[in-house]
Amino acid sequence: MSAEQLDLDGEECVLNTRHDITDLRLAEDALRDSEARLMEAQRIGHVGSWSLDLASLRLIWSDEIYRIYER
């Protein structure tokens, strides 16, 4: 939510803007739940995952990969 005081033709007004972030919060919660389920499945199955960003050559390992390789 934001508000700004304006002068419109000599009359003082307040412009109020509001954004409903309910859908954003629900999506964030769903993503967190999904990530937690993936981590638990990898832990139980002793299977990890990794990804490589070719542009930056950044390698990202899951927690289970670190456990598998004792790092």
mmJSON file of the N, C-alpha and C atoms, coordinates in Angstrom:
{"data_MODEL":{"atom_site":{
"group_PDB":["ATOM","ATOM","ATOM","ATOM","ATOM","ATOM","ATOM","ATOM","ATOM","ATOM","ATOM","ATOM","ATOM","ATOM","ATOM","ATOM","ATOM","ATOM","ATOM","ATOM","ATOM","ATOM","ATOM","ATOM","ATOM","ATOM","ATOM","ATOM","ATOM","ATOM","ATOM","ATOM","ATOM","ATOM","ATOM","ATOM","ATOM","ATOM","ATOM","ATOM","ATOM","ATOM","ATOM","ATOM","ATOM","ATOM","ATOM","ATOM","ATOM","ATOM","ATOM","ATOM","ATOM","ATOM","ATOM","ATOM","ATOM","ATOM","ATOM","ATOM","ATOM","ATOM","ATOM","ATOM","ATOM","ATOM","ATOM","ATOM","ATOM","ATOM","ATOM","ATOM","ATOM","ATOM","ATOM","ATOM","ATOM","ATOM","ATOM","ATOM","ATOM","ATOM","ATOM","ATOM","ATOM","ATOM","ATOM","ATOM","ATOM","ATOM","ATOM","ATOM","ATOM","ATOM","ATOM","ATOM","ATOM","ATOM","ATOM","ATOM","ATOM","ATOM","ATOM","ATOM","ATOM","ATOM","ATOM","ATOM","ATOM","ATOM","ATOM","ATOM","ATOM","ATOM","ATOM","ATOM","ATOM","ATOM","ATOM","ATOM","ATOM","ATOM","ATOM","ATOM","ATOM","ATOM","ATOM","ATOM","ATOM","ATOM","ATOM","ATOM","ATOM","ATOM","ATOM","ATOM","ATOM","ATOM","ATOM","ATOM","ATOM","ATOM","ATOM","ATOM","ATOM","ATOM","ATOM","ATOM","ATOM","ATOM","ATOM","ATOM","ATOM","ATOM","ATOM","ATOM","ATOM","ATOM","ATOM","ATOM","ATOM","ATOM","ATOM","ATOM","ATOM","ATOM","ATOM","ATOM","ATOM","ATOM","ATOM","ATOM","ATOM","ATOM","ATOM","ATOM","ATOM","ATOM","ATOM","ATOM","ATOM","ATOM","ATOM","ATOM","ATOM","ATOM","ATOM","ATOM","ATOM","ATOM","ATOM","ATOM","ATOM","ATOM","ATOM","ATOM","ATOM","ATOM","ATOM","ATOM","ATOM","ATOM","ATOM","ATOM","ATOM","ATOM","ATOM","ATOM","ATOM","ATOM","ATOM","ATOM","ATOM"],
"id":[1,2,3,4,5,6,7,8,9,10,11,12,13,14,15,16,17,18,19,20,21,22,23,24,25,26,27,28,29,30,31,32,33,34,35,36,37,38,39,40,41,42,43,44,45,46,47,48,49,50,51,52,53,54,55,56,57,58,59,60,61,62,63,64,65,66,67,68,69,70,71,72,73,74,75,76,77,78,79,80,81,82,83,84,85,86,87,88,89,90,91,92,93,94,95,96,97,98,99,100,101,102,103,104,105,106,107,108,109,110,111,112,113,114,115,116,117,118,119,120,121,122,123,124,125,126,127,128,129,130,131,132,133,134,135,136,137,138,139,140,141,142,143,144,145,146,147,148,149,150,151,152,153,154,155,156,157,158,159,160,161,162,163,164,165,166,167,168,169,170,171,172,173,174,175,176,177,178,179,180,181,182,183,184,185,186,187,188,189,190,191,192,193,194,195,196,197,198,199,200,201,202,203,204,205,206,207,208,209,210,211,212,213],
"type_symbol":["N","C","C","N","C","C","N","C","C","N","C","C","N","C","C","N","C","C","N","C","C","N","C","C","N","C","C","N","C","C","N","C","C","N","C","C","N","C","C","N","C","C","N","C","C","N","C","C","N","C","C","N","C","C","N","C","C","N","C","C","N","C","C","N","C","C","N","C","C","N","C","C","N","C","C","N","C","C","N","C","C","N","C","C","N","C","C","N","C","C","N","C","C","N","C","C","N","C","C","N","C","C","N","C","C","N","C","C","N","C","C","N","C","C","N","C","C","N","C","C","N","C","C","N","C","C","N","C","C","N","C","C","N","C","C","N","C","C","N","C","C","N","C","C","N","C","C","N","C","C","N","C","C","N","C","C","N","C","C","N","C","C","N","C","C","N","C","C","N","C","C","N","C","C","N","C","C","N","C","C","N","C","C","N","C","C","N","C","C","N","C","C","N","C","C","N","C","C","N","C","C","N","C","C","N","C","C","N","C","C","N","C","C"],
"label_atom_id":["N","CA","C","N","CA","C","N","CA","C","N","CA","C","N","CA","C","N","CA","C","N","CA","C","N","CA","C","N","CA","C","N","CA","C","N","CA","C","N","CA","C","N","CA","C","N","CA","C","N","CA","C","N","CA","C","N","CA","C","N","CA","C","N","CA","C","N","CA","C","N","CA","C","N","CA","C","N","CA","C","N","CA","C","N","CA","C","N","CA","C","N","CA","C","N","CA","C","N","CA","C","N","CA","C","N","CA","C","N","CA","C","N","CA","C","N","CA","C","N","CA","C","N","CA","C","N","CA","C","N","CA","C","N","CA","C","N","CA","C","N","CA","C","N","CA","C","N","CA","C","N","CA","C","N","CA","C","N","CA","C","N","CA","C","N","CA","C","N","CA","C","N","CA","C","N","CA","C","N","CA","C","N","CA","C","N","CA","C","N","CA","C","N","CA","C","N","CA","C","N","CA","C","N","CA","C","N","CA","C","N","CA","C","N","CA","C","N","CA","C","N","CA","C","N","CA","C","N","CA","C","N","CA","C","N","CA","C","N","CA","C","N","CA","C","N","CA","C"],
"label_alt_id":[null,null,null,null,null,null,null,null,null,null,null,null,null,null,null,null,null,null,null,null,null,null,null,null,null,null,null,null,null,null,null,null,null,null,null,null,null,null,null,null,null,null,null,null,null,null,null,null,null,null,null,null,null,null,null,null,null,null,null,null,null,null,null,null,null,null,null,null,null,null,null,null,null,null,null,null,null,null,null,null,null,null,null,null,null,null,null,null,null,null,null,null,null,null,null,null,null,null,null,null,null,null,null,null,null,null,null,null,null,null,null,null,null,null,null,null,null,null,null,null,null,null,null,null,null,null,null,null,null,null,null,null,null,null,null,null,null,null,null,null,null,null,null,null,null,null,null,null,null,null,null,null,null,null,null,null,null,null,null,null,null,null,null,null,null,null,null,null,null,null,null,null,null,null,null,null,null,null,null,null,null,null,null,null,null,null,null,null,null,null,null,null,null,null,null,null,null,null,null,null,null,null,null,null,null,null,null,null,null,null,null,null,null],
"label_comp_id":["MET","MET","MET","SER","SER","SER","ALA","ALA","ALA","GLU","GLU","GLU","GLN","GLN","GLN","LEU","LEU","LEU","ASP","ASP","ASP","LEU","LEU","LEU","ASP","ASP","ASP","GLY","GLY","GLY","GLU","GLU","GLU","GLU","GLU","GLU","CYS","CYS","CYS","VAL","VAL","VAL","LEU","LEU","LEU","ASN","ASN","ASN","THR","THR","THR","ARG","ARG","ARG","HIS","HIS","HIS","ASP","ASP","ASP","ILE","ILE","ILE","THR","THR","THR","ASP","ASP","ASP","LEU","LEU","LEU","ARG","ARG","ARG","LEU","LEU","LEU","ALA","ALA","ALA","GLU","GLU","GLU","ASP","ASP","ASP","ALA","ALA","ALA","LEU","LEU","LEU","ARG","ARG","ARG","ASP","ASP","ASP","SER","SER","SER","GLU","GLU","GLU","ALA","ALA","ALA","ARG","ARG","ARG","LEU","LEU","LEU","MET","MET","MET","GLU","GLU","GLU","ALA","ALA","ALA","GLN","GLN","GLN","ARG","ARG","ARG","ILE","ILE","ILE","GLY","GLY","GLY","HIS","HIS","HIS","VAL","VAL","VAL","GLY","GLY","GLY","SER","SER","SER","TRP","TRP","TRP","SER","SER","SER","LEU","LEU","LEU","ASP","ASP","ASP","LEU","LEU","LEU","ALA","ALA","ALA","SER","SER","SER","LEU","LEU","LEU","ARG","ARG","ARG","LEU","LEU","LEU","ILE","ILE","ILE","TRP","TRP","TRP","SER","SER","SER","ASP","ASP","ASP","GLU","GLU","GLU","ILE","ILE","ILE","TYR","TYR","TYR","ARG","ARG","ARG","ILE","ILE","ILE","TYR","TYR","TYR","GLU","GLU","GLU","ARG","ARG","ARG"],
"label_asym_id":["A","A","A","A","A","A","A","A","A","A","A","A","A","A","A","A","A","A","A","A","A","A","A","A","A","A","A","A","A","A","A","A","A","A","A","A","A","A","A","A","A","A","A","A","A","A","A","A","A","A","A","A","A","A","A","A","A","A","A","A","A","A","A","A","A","A","A","A","A","A","A","A","A","A","A","A","A","A","A","A","A","A","A","A","A","A","A","A","A","A","A","A","A","A","A","A","A","A","A","A","A","A","A","A","A","A","A","A","A","A","A","A","A","A","A","A","A","A","A","A","A","A","A","A","A","A","A","A","A","A","A","A","A","A","A","A","A","A","A","A","A","A","A","A","A","A","A","A","A","A","A","A","A","A","A","A","A","A","A","A","A","A","A","A","A","A","A","A","A","A","A","A","A","A","A","A","A","A","A","A","A","A","A","A","A","A","A","A","A","A","A","A","A","A","A","A","A","A","A","A","A","A","A","A","A","A","A","A","A","A","A","A","A"],
"label_entity_id":["1","1","1","1","1","1","1","1","1","1","1","1","1","1","1","1","1","1","1","1","1","1","1","1","1","1","1","1","1","1","1","1","1","1","1","1","1","1","1","1","1","1","1","1","1","1","1","1","1","1","1","1","1","1","1","1","1","1","1","1","1","1","1","1","1","1","1","1","1","1","1","1","1","1","1","1","1","1","1","1","1","1","1","1","1","1","1","1","1","1","1","1","1","1","1","1","1","1","1","1","1","1","1","1","1","1","1","1","1","1","1","1","1","1","1","1","1","1","1","1","1","1","1","1","1","1","1","1","1","1","1","1","1","1","1","1","1","1","1","1","1","1","1","1","1","1","1","1","1","1","1","1","1","1","1","1","1","1","1","1","1","1","1","1","1","1","1","1","1","1","1","1","1","1","1","1","1","1","1","1","1","1","1","1","1","1","1","1","1","1","1","1","1","1","1","1","1","1","1","1","1","1","1","1","1","1","1","1","1","1","1","1","1"],
"label_seq_id":[1,1,1,2,2,2,3,3,3,4,4,4,5,5,5,6,6,6,7,7,7,8,8,8,9,9,9,10,10,10,11,11,11,12,12,12,13,13,13,14,14,14,15,15,15,16,16,16,17,17,17,18,18,18,19,19,19,20,20,20,21,21,21,22,22,22,23,23,23,24,24,24,25,25,25,26,26,26,27,27,27,28,28,28,29,29,29,30,30,30,31,31,31,32,32,32,33,33,33,34,34,34,35,35,35,36,36,36,37,37,37,38,38,38,39,39,39,40,40,40,41,41,41,42,42,42,43,43,43,44,44,44,45,45,45,46,46,46,47,47,47,48,48,48,49,49,49,50,50,50,51,51,51,52,52,52,53,53,53,54,54,54,55,55,55,56,56,56,57,57,57,58,58,58,59,59,59,60,60,60,61,61,61,62,62,62,63,63,63,64,64,64,65,65,65,66,66,66,67,67,67,68,68,68,69,69,69,70,70,70,71,71,71],
"pdbx_PDB_ins_code":[null,null,null,null,null,null,null,null,null,null,null,null,null,null,null,null,null,null,null,null,null,null,null,null,null,null,null,null,null,null,null,null,null,null,null,null,null,null,null,null,null,null,null,null,null,null,null,null,null,null,null,null,null,null,null,null,null,null,null,null,null,null,null,null,null,null,null,null,null,null,null,null,null,null,null,null,null,null,null,null,null,null,null,null,null,null,null,null,null,null,null,null,null,null,null,null,null,null,null,null,null,null,null,null,null,null,null,null,null,null,null,null,null,null,null,null,null,null,null,null,null,null,null,null,null,null,null,null,null,null,null,null,null,null,null,null,null,null,null,null,null,null,null,null,null,null,null,null,null,null,null,null,null,null,null,null,null,null,null,null,null,null,null,null,null,null,null,null,null,null,null,null,null,null,null,null,null,null,null,null,null,null,null,null,null,null,null,null,null,null,null,null,null,null,null,null,null,null,null,null,null,null,null,null,null,null,null,null,null,null,null,null,null],
"Cartn_x":[0.847,0.0,0.9,0.512,1.259,0.27,0.692,-0.143,0.745,0.164,0.897,-0.074,0.367,-0.468,-0.271,-1.391,-1.349,-2.175,-1.861,-2.651,-3.257,-4.568,-5.272,-6.157,-5.745,-6.483,-6.791,-5.772,-5.922,-6.563,-6.987,-7.615,-6.613,-6.372,-5.434,-6.129,-5.451,-6.001,-4.934,-5.385,-4.467,-4.7,-3.618,-3.672,-3.213,-4.085,-3.822,-3.79,-2.709,-2.56,-2.403,-3.106,-3.057,-2.938,-2.082,-1.897,-2.255,-3.092,-3.443,-2.361,-1.65,-0.554,-0.929,-2.211,-2.671,-2.185,-2.365,-1.94,-0.432,0.329,1.776,2.165,1.541,1.836,1.471,0.341,-0.063,0.93,1.397,2.376,3.7,4.134,5.366,5.253,4.105,3.87,3.893,3.257,3.22,4.634,5.434,6.806,7.635,7.496,8.219,7.84,6.539,6.071,6.643,6.644,7.16,8.658,9.409,10.843,11.114,10.313,10.488,10.201,9.16,8.853,9.962,10.521,11.624,12.837,13.189,14.336,14.124,12.918,12.622,12.683,12.166,12.209,13.651,14.475,15.879,16.602,16.273,16.899,16.519,15.239,14.763,15.345,15.378,15.857,17.352,18.052,19.5,19.844,19.074,19.271,19.331,20.308,20.425,20.213,20.344,20.214,21.206,21.503,22.383,21.952,22.364,22.113,23.334,23.544,24.678,24.158,24.461,24.133,25.28,25.036,26.099,26.629,25.794,26.237,27.278,27.049,27.975,28.871,28.609,29.31,29.145,27.998,27.693,27.012,27.593,27.075,26.353,25.136,24.331,23.984,24.362,24.068,22.936,22.122,21.12,21.809,21.111,21.665,22.049,21.256,21.533,22.814,23.114,24.377,25.546,25.444,26.507,26.656,25.528,25.594,26.193,25.784,26.293,27.811,28.337,29.769,30.484,29.768,30.317,31.022,30.336,30.874,30.067],
"Cartn_y":[-1.16,0.0,1.233,2.221,3.474,4.632,5.786,6.977,8.175,9.088,10.294,11.467,12.58,13.774,14.552,14.947,15.669,16.942,17.877,19.106,19.089,18.921,18.913,20.152,21.083,22.336,23.042,23.101,23.79,22.96,21.778,20.912,19.83,19.739,18.724,17.368,16.403,15.05,14.051,12.861,11.771,10.656,10.256,9.136,7.894,6.93,5.713,4.535,3.755,2.583,1.358,0.31,-0.916,-2.095,-3.068,-4.267,-5.486,-6.332,-7.575,-8.601,-9.034,-9.983,-11.382,-11.64,-12.944,-14.063,-13.905,-14.954,-15.163,-14.091,-14.19,-14.989,-14.688,-15.411,-16.883,-17.178,-18.574,-19.32,-18.669,-19.292,-19.519,-18.566,-18.725,-19.898,-20.009,-21.12,-22.458,-22.513,-23.754,-24.137,-23.164,-23.427,-23.957,-23.341,-23.809,-25.246,-25.556,-26.915,-27.909,-27.54,-28.412,-28.661,-27.615,-27.766,-28.664,-28.528,-29.368,-30.833,-31.091,-32.472,-33.06,-32.264,-32.733,-33.081,-32.212,-32.473,-33.749,-33.942,-35.145,-36.391,-36.323,-37.472,-37.804,-36.795,-37.042,-37.66,-37.195,-37.74,-39.205,-39.51,-40.885,-41.806,-41.359,-42.185,-42.145,-41.339,-41.164,-40.816,-39.893,-39.402,-37.882,-37.311,-35.863,-35.289,-33.994,-33.332,-32.179,-31.775,-30.641,-29.901,-28.645,-27.875,-27.017,-26.76,-25.958,-24.811,-23.591,-22.403,-22.196,-22.464,-22.391,-20.98,-19.991,-18.608,-18.201,-18.589,-18.196,-19.341,-20.547,-21.765,-22.022,-21.644,-21.855,-23.209,-24.048,-25.38,-25.363,-25.878,-25.905,-27.351,-27.803,-29.153,-29.115,-30.174,-30.312,-30.74,-30.6,-31.018,-32.491,-33.324,-34.758,-35.07,-34.335,-34.528,-34.27,-33.211,-32.935,-34.108,-34.676,-35.82,-37.043,-37.298,-38.465,-38.395,-37.23,-37.071,-36.608,-36.666,-36.32,-34.971,-33.979,-32.618,-31.739],
"Cartn_z":[0.0,0.0,0.0,-0.776,-0.783,-0.924,-0.452,-0.537,-0.857,-1.626,-2.006,-2.007,-1.436,-1.402,-2.695,-3.341,-4.61,-4.519,-5.377,-5.51,-6.901,-6.986,-8.264,-8.356,-9.199,-9.404,-8.086,-7.21,-5.937,-4.845,-5.138,-4.136,-3.724,-2.413,-1.926,-1.912,-2.499,-2.594,-2.161,-1.865,-1.533,-2.542,-3.201,-4.13,-3.36,-3.278,-2.511,-3.477,-3.421,-4.281,-3.393,-3.777,-2.991,-3.939,-3.589,-4.408,-3.564,-4.112,-3.438,-3.747,-2.715,-2.905,-2.424,-2.272,-1.804,-2.714,-4.026,-4.962,-4.909,-4.765,-4.66,-3.422,-2.288,-1.041,-1.162,-1.779,-1.957,-2.853,-3.9,-4.799,-4.074,-3.261,-2.492,-1.513,-0.841,0.093,-0.636,-1.81,-2.588,-3.047,-3.447,-3.868,-2.701,-1.527,-0.344,0.002,-0.056,0.227,-0.785,-2.054,-3.1,-2.915,-2.599,-2.369,-1.173,-0.118,1.067,0.743,-0.054,-0.45,-1.312,-2.222,-3.061,-2.206,-1.27,-0.405,0.408,0.924,1.702,0.827,-0.382,-1.297,-1.66,-1.888,-2.206,-1.009,0.191,1.394,1.572,1.438,1.621,0.557,-0.685,-1.794,-2.01,-1.209,-1.371,-2.82,-3.366,-4.732,-4.647,-5.271,-5.265,-6.648,-6.73,-8.024,-8.089,-9.295,-9.492,-10.749,-10.833,-12.046,-12.327,-13.602,-14.045,-14.897,-14.471,-15.249,-16.233,-17.508,-18.505,-18.711,-18.524,-18.731,-17.688,-16.421,-15.35,-14.895,-15.42,-15.003,-13.503,-12.979,-11.561,-11.402,-10.563,-10.296,-8.95,-8.928,-7.7,-7.39,-6.196,-5.736,-4.717,-4.691,-3.639,-2.345,-1.233,0.054,0.043,-0.627,-0.65,-1.421,-2.465,-3.193,-2.249,-1.435,-0.462,0.507,0.97,1.888,1.205,-0.039,-0.779,-0.903,-1.224,-1.422,-0.147,0.98,2.304,2.302,1.771,1.74,2.643],
"occupancy":[1.0,1.0,1.0,1.0,1.0,1.0,1.0,1.0,1.0,1.0,1.0,1.0,1.0,1.0,1.0,1.0,1.0,1.0,1.0,1.0,1.0,1.0,1.0,1.0,1.0,1.0,1.0,1.0,1.0,1.0,1.0,1.0,1.0,1.0,1.0,1.0,1.0,1.0,1.0,1.0,1.0,1.0,1.0,1.0,1.0,1.0,1.0,1.0,1.0,1.0,1.0,1.0,1.0,1.0,1.0,1.0,1.0,1.0,1.0,1.0,1.0,1.0,1.0,1.0,1.0,1.0,1.0,1.0,1.0,1.0,1.0,1.0,1.0,1.0,1.0,1.0,1.0,1.0,1.0,1.0,1.0,1.0,1.0,1.0,1.0,1.0,1.0,1.0,1.0,1.0,1.0,1.0,1.0,1.0,1.0,1.0,1.0,1.0,1.0,1.0,1.0,1.0,1.0,1.0,1.0,1.0,1.0,1.0,1.0,1.0,1.0,1.0,1.0,1.0,1.0,1.0,1.0,1.0,1.0,1.0,1.0,1.0,1.0,1.0,1.0,1.0,1.0,1.0,1.0,1.0,1.0,1.0,1.0,1.0,1.0,1.0,1.0,1.0,1.0,1.0,1.0,1.0,1.0,1.0,1.0,1.0,1.0,1.0,1.0,1.0,1.0,1.0,1.0,1.0,1.0,1.0,1.0,1.0,1.0,1.0,1.0,1.0,1.0,1.0,1.0,1.0,1.0,1.0,1.0,1.0,1.0,1.0,1.0,1.0,1.0,1.0,1.0,1.0,1.0,1.0,1.0,1.0,1.0,1.0,1.0,1.0,1.0,1.0,1.0,1.0,1.0,1.0,1.0,1.0,1.0,1.0,1.0,1.0,1.0,1.0,1.0,1.0,1.0,1.0,1.0,1.0,1.0,1.0,1.0,1.0,1.0,1.0,1.0],
"B_iso_or_equiv":[0.0,0.0,0.0,0.0,0.0,0.0,0.0,0.0,0.0,0.0,0.0,0.0,0.0,0.0,0.0,0.0,0.0,0.0,0.0,0.0,0.0,0.0,0.0,0.0,0.0,0.0,0.0,0.0,0.0,0.0,0.0,0.0,0.0,0.0,0.0,0.0,0.0,0.0,0.0,0.0,0.0,0.0,0.0,0.0,0.0,0.0,0.0,0.0,0.0,0.0,0.0,0.0,0.0,0.0,0.0,0.0,0.0,0.0,0.0,0.0,0.0,0.0,0.0,0.0,0.0,0.0,0.0,0.0,0.0,0.0,0.0,0.0,0.0,0.0,0.0,0.0,0.0,0.0,0.0,0.0,0.0,0.0,0.0,0.0,0.0,0.0,0.0,0.0,0.0,0.0,0.0,0.0,0.0,0.0,0.0,0.0,0.0,0.0,0.0,0.0,0.0,0.0,0.0,0.0,0.0,0.0,0.0,0.0,0.0,0.0,0.0,0.0,0.0,0.0,0.0,0.0,0.0,0.0,0.0,0.0,0.0,0.0,0.0,0.0,0.0,0.0,0.0,0.0,0.0,0.0,0.0,0.0,0.0,0.0,0.0,0.0,0.0,0.0,0.0,0.0,0.0,0.0,0.0,0.0,0.0,0.0,0.0,0.0,0.0,0.0,0.0,0.0,0.0,0.0,0.0,0.0,0.0,0.0,0.0,0.0,0.0,0.0,0.0,0.0,0.0,0.0,0.0,0.0,0.0,0.0,0.0,0.0,0.0,0.0,0.0,0.0,0.0,0.0,0.0,0.0,0.0,0.0,0.0,0.0,0.0,0.0,0.0,0.0,0.0,0.0,0.0,0.0,0.0,0.0,0.0,0.0,0.0,0.0,0.0,0.0,0.0,0.0,0.0,0.0,0.0,0.0,0.0,0.0,0.0,0.0,0.0,0.0,0.0],
"pdbx_formal_charge":[null,null,null,null,null,null,null,null,null,null,null,null,null,null,null,null,null,null,null,null,null,null,null,null,null,null,null,null,null,null,null,null,null,null,null,null,null,null,null,null,null,null,null,null,null,null,null,null,null,null,null,null,null,null,null,null,null,null,null,null,null,null,null,null,null,null,null,null,null,null,null,null,null,null,null,null,null,null,null,null,null,null,null,null,null,null,null,null,null,null,null,null,null,null,null,null,null,null,null,null,null,null,null,null,null,null,null,null,null,null,null,null,null,null,null,null,null,null,null,null,null,null,null,null,null,null,null,null,null,null,null,null,null,null,null,null,null,null,null,null,null,null,null,null,null,null,null,null,null,null,null,null,null,null,null,null,null,null,null,null,null,null,null,null,null,null,null,null,null,null,null,null,null,null,null,null,null,null,null,null,null,null,null,null,null,null,null,null,null,null,null,null,null,null,null,null,null,null,null,null,null,null,null,null,null,null,null,null,null,null,null,null,null],
"auth_seq_id":[1,1,1,2,2,2,3,3,3,4,4,4,5,5,5,6,6,6,7,7,7,8,8,8,9,9,9,10,10,10,11,11,11,12,12,12,13,13,13,14,14,14,15,15,15,16,16,16,17,17,17,18,18,18,19,19,19,20,20,20,21,21,21,22,22,22,23,23,23,24,24,24,25,25,25,26,26,26,27,27,27,28,28,28,29,29,29,30,30,30,31,31,31,32,32,32,33,33,33,34,34,34,35,35,35,36,36,36,37,37,37,38,38,38,39,39,39,40,40,40,41,41,41,42,42,42,43,43,43,44,44,44,45,45,45,46,46,46,47,47,47,48,48,48,49,49,49,50,50,50,51,51,51,52,52,52,53,53,53,54,54,54,55,55,55,56,56,56,57,57,57,58,58,58,59,59,59,60,60,60,61,61,61,62,62,62,63,63,63,64,64,64,65,65,65,66,66,66,67,67,67,68,68,68,69,69,69,70,70,70,71,71,71],
"auth_comp_id":["MET","MET","MET","SER","SER","SER","ALA","ALA","ALA","GLU","GLU","GLU","GLN","GLN","GLN","LEU","LEU","LEU","ASP","ASP","ASP","LEU","LEU","LEU","ASP","ASP","ASP","GLY","GLY","GLY","GLU","GLU","GLU","GLU","GLU","GLU","CYS","CYS","CYS","VAL","VAL","VAL","LEU","LEU","LEU","ASN","ASN","ASN","THR","THR","THR","ARG","ARG","ARG","HIS","HIS","HIS","ASP","ASP","ASP","ILE","ILE","ILE","THR","THR","THR","ASP","ASP","ASP","LEU","LEU","LEU","ARG","ARG","ARG","LEU","LEU","LEU","ALA","ALA","ALA","GLU","GLU","GLU","ASP","ASP","ASP","ALA","ALA","ALA","LEU","LEU","LEU","ARG","ARG","ARG","ASP","ASP","ASP","SER","SER","SER","GLU","GLU","GLU","ALA","ALA","ALA","ARG","ARG","ARG","LEU","LEU","LEU","MET","MET","MET","GLU","GLU","GLU","ALA","ALA","ALA","GLN","GLN","GLN","ARG","ARG","ARG","ILE","ILE","ILE","GLY","GLY","GLY","HIS","HIS","HIS","VAL","VAL","VAL","GLY","GLY","GLY","SER","SER","SER","TRP","TRP","TRP","SER","SER","SER","LEU","LEU","LEU","ASP","ASP","ASP","LEU","LEU","LEU","ALA","ALA","ALA","SER","SER","SER","LEU","LEU","LEU","ARG","ARG","ARG","LEU","LEU","LEU","ILE","ILE","ILE","TRP","TRP","TRP","SER","SER","SER","ASP","ASP","ASP","GLU","GLU","GLU","ILE","ILE","ILE","TYR","TYR","TYR","ARG","ARG","ARG","ILE","ILE","ILE","TYR","TYR","TYR","GLU","GLU","GLU","ARG","ARG","ARG"],
"auth_asym_id":["A","A","A","A","A","A","A","A","A","A","A","A","A","A","A","A","A","A","A","A","A","A","A","A","A","A","A","A","A","A","A","A","A","A","A","A","A","A","A","A","A","A","A","A","A","A","A","A","A","A","A","A","A","A","A","A","A","A","A","A","A","A","A","A","A","A","A","A","A","A","A","A","A","A","A","A","A","A","A","A","A","A","A","A","A","A","A","A","A","A","A","A","A","A","A","A","A","A","A","A","A","A","A","A","A","A","A","A","A","A","A","A","A","A","A","A","A","A","A","A","A","A","A","A","A","A","A","A","A","A","A","A","A","A","A","A","A","A","A","A","A","A","A","A","A","A","A","A","A","A","A","A","A","A","A","A","A","A","A","A","A","A","A","A","A","A","A","A","A","A","A","A","A","A","A","A","A","A","A","A","A","A","A","A","A","A","A","A","A","A","A","A","A","A","A","A","A","A","A","A","A","A","A","A","A","A","A","A","A","A","A","A","A"],
"auth_atom_id":["N","CA","C","N","CA","C","N","CA","C","N","CA","C","N","CA","C","N","CA","C","N","CA","C","N","CA","C","N","CA","C","N","CA","C","N","CA","C","N","CA","C","N","CA","C","N","CA","C","N","CA","C","N","CA","C","N","CA","C","N","CA","C","N","CA","C","N","CA","C","N","CA","C","N","CA","C","N","CA","C","N","CA","C","N","CA","C","N","CA","C","N","CA","C","N","CA","C","N","CA","C","N","CA","C","N","CA","C","N","CA","C","N","CA","C","N","CA","C","N","CA","C","N","CA","C","N","CA","C","N","CA","C","N","CA","C","N","CA","C","N","CA","C","N","CA","C","N","CA","C","N","CA","C","N","CA","C","N","CA","C","N","CA","C","N","CA","C","N","CA","C","N","CA","C","N","CA","C","N","CA","C","N","CA","C","N","CA","C","N","CA","C","N","CA","C","N","CA","C","N","CA","C","N","CA","C","N","CA","C","N","CA","C","N","CA","C","N","CA","C","N","CA","C","N","CA","C","N","CA","C","N","CA","C","N","CA","C","N","CA","C","N","CA","C","N","CA","C"],
"pdbx_PDB_model_num":[1,1,1,1,1,1,1,1,1,1,1,1,1,1,1,1,1,1,1,1,1,1,1,1,1,1,1,1,1,1,1,1,1,1,1,1,1,1,1,1,1,1,1,1,1,1,1,1,1,1,1,1,1,1,1,1,1,1,1,1,1,1,1,1,1,1,1,1,1,1,1,1,1,1,1,1,1,1,1,1,1,1,1,1,1,1,1,1,1,1,1,1,1,1,1,1,1,1,1,1,1,1,1,1,1,1,1,1,1,1,1,1,1,1,1,1,1,1,1,1,1,1,1,1,1,1,1,1,1,1,1,1,1,1,1,1,1,1,1,1,1,1,1,1,1,1,1,1,1,1,1,1,1,1,1,1,1,1,1,1,1,1,1,1,1,1,1,1,1,1,1,1,1,1,1,1,1,1,1,1,1,1,1,1,1,1,1,1,1,1,1,1,1,1,1,1,1,1,1,1,1,1,1,1,1,1,1,1,1,1,1,1,1]
}}}
